């Protein structure tokens, strides 16, 4: 197995492990973070009904024209998803970092969501 496949397999294993422990409900949905090299995505999911309640990403029209693969962009996405969640009546969420470590862009997104009023 080459190095890239090993990294992807490890990531998938960590994602499955985290998802076995974190389950979003209607009262406290799950804030899922997906990170790629170029963009970052955040969605708030109710796992009981399998629906995405709120989402935001660096591909939004509000964030066009800016750099998308850095911590500042991740913080803005966190603020955007937090603002939309508060408008939708969601105050508390469970944080699903998607198998990634709580560092860098994932941490910046979480801090942005907290700044917008989400609790987790």
C-alpha positions in Angstrom: 0.0 0.0 0.0 1.5 3.3 -1.0 1.6 6.3 1.4 -1.4 8.2 0.0 -3.7 5.1 0.2 -2.5 4.5 3.8 -3.3 8.1 4.7 -6.8 7.8 3.2 -7.4 4.5 4.9 -6.4 6.0 8.2 -8.7 9.0 7.7 -11.6 6.7 6.9 -11.0 4.6 10.0 -10.9 7.8 12.2 -14.1 9.1 10.6 -15.9 5.8 11.3 -14.7 5.8 14.9 -15.9 9.3 15.5 -19.2 8.7 13.8 -19.8 5.7 16.0 -19.7 8.0 19.0 -21.3 11.2 17.8 -25.0 11.2 16.8 -26.9 14.4 16.1 -30.5 14.8 17.3 -33.1 17.4 16.7 -32.3 19.1 20.0 -28.5 18.9 19.5 -27.6 18.3 15.8 -24.1 17.5 14.6 -21.8 20.1 13.1 -19.8 18.2 10.4 -16.6 19.7 9.0 -15.2 18.6 5.7 -11.8 19.9 4.7 -10.1 19.7 1.3 -6.9 21.3 0.1 -8.8 24.2 -1.6 -12.0 24.6 0.4 -13.7 23.9 3.7 -17.3 23.0 4.2 -19.5 22.9 7.3 -23.0 21.5 7.7 -25.4 21.0 10.6 -27.1 17.6 10.3 -30.0 16.0 12.2 -29.1 12.3 12.1 -32.5 11.1 13.2 -34.2 12.4 10.1 -31.0 12.3 7.9 -31.4 16.0 6.9 -29.0 18.8 6.5 -30.4 21.8 8.5 -27.8 24.5 7.7 -24.7 24.5 5.6 -21.9 26.9 4.5 -18.7 26.7 2.6 -16.0 28.8 1.0 -17.8 28.3 -2.3 -20.6 30.6 -1.1 -21.3 33.8 -3.1 -20.7 35.8 0.1 -17.1 34.6 0.3 -16.2 34.7 -3.5 -13.1 36.5 -4.5 -11.2 35.7 -1.3 -8.6 33.0 -0.6 -10.4 29.8 0.4 -7.7 27.5 1.7 -6.6 29.4 4.8 -7.6 29.9 8.4 -9.2 33.3 7.9 -11.6 31.8 5.3 -12.4 28.9 7.7 -13.2 31.3 10.5 -15.6 33.2 8.1 -17.3 29.9 7.2 -17.7 29.1 10.9 -19.2 32.5 11.5 -21.5 32.1 8.6 -22.8 28.6 9.6 -23.1 29.8 13.2 -25.2 32.8 12.1 -27.4 30.7 9.9 -27.9 28.1 12.7 -28.9 30.7 15.3 -31.4 32.1 12.8 -32.8 28.6 12.3 -33.2 28.2 16.1 -30.2 26.0 16.7 -28.2 26.9 19.8 -26.1 23.8 20.7 -24.4 21.3 18.4 -22.1 18.3 18.7 -18.8 19.0 16.8 -17.7 16.3 14.3 -14.2 17.2 13.1 -14.3 14.5 10.4 -11.3 12.5 11.6 -9.0 15.5 11.4 -7.1 16.9 14.3 -8.5 19.9 16.1 -5.9 22.3 14.7 -5.5 24.9 12.0 -8.5 25.4 9.7 -10.8 23.0 11.7 -10.0 24.9 14.9 -10.6 28.3 13.1 -14.0 27.1 11.9 -15.0 26.0 15.4 -13.9 29.3 16.9 -15.9 31.2 14.2 -19.0 29.2 15.0 -18.6 29.8 18.7 -18.1 33.5 18.0 -21.5 33.5 16.1 -23.3 32.0 19.2 -23.2 28.3 18.8 -22.4 26.1 21.9 -20.4 22.9 21.8 
